[in-house]
Amino acid sequence: MEDQNHTNQLQIELTEEVAQGIYSNLAIITHSSSEFVMDFVRVMPGIPKANVKSRIILTPEHAKRLLLALQENIQKYESVNGSIKNVRGHDPFIPPMTFGGPTPIA
């Protein structure tokens, strides 16, 4: 039975390039009836233009699982490191949240 469990495990490969990660300090989230789109952007101080560094497209079910996983991980982080301050309204530069498309919901 234990051998069966090992054969049913998903093997996930992480290449060196992907393991480096991509820094983002802004996420823009939009959705349609069938998918959620998360654009990860890097905004640099004093530069009026920012580029999307990565785009992730999720089904609504996967988006909900991501939300729950983030909530669980934030709770664990805060139990060790203290509460994360809410920075809403404290950022001197808040970029427009559209790319000429629908208004995102974050």
Buried (B, 14 or more C-beta within 10 A) or exposed (E): EEEEEEEEEEEEEEEEEEEEEEEBEBEBBBBEEEEBBBBBBBBEEEEEEBEEEEEBEBEEEEBEEBEEEEEEEEEEEEEEEEEEEEEEEEEEEEEEEEEEEEEBEE
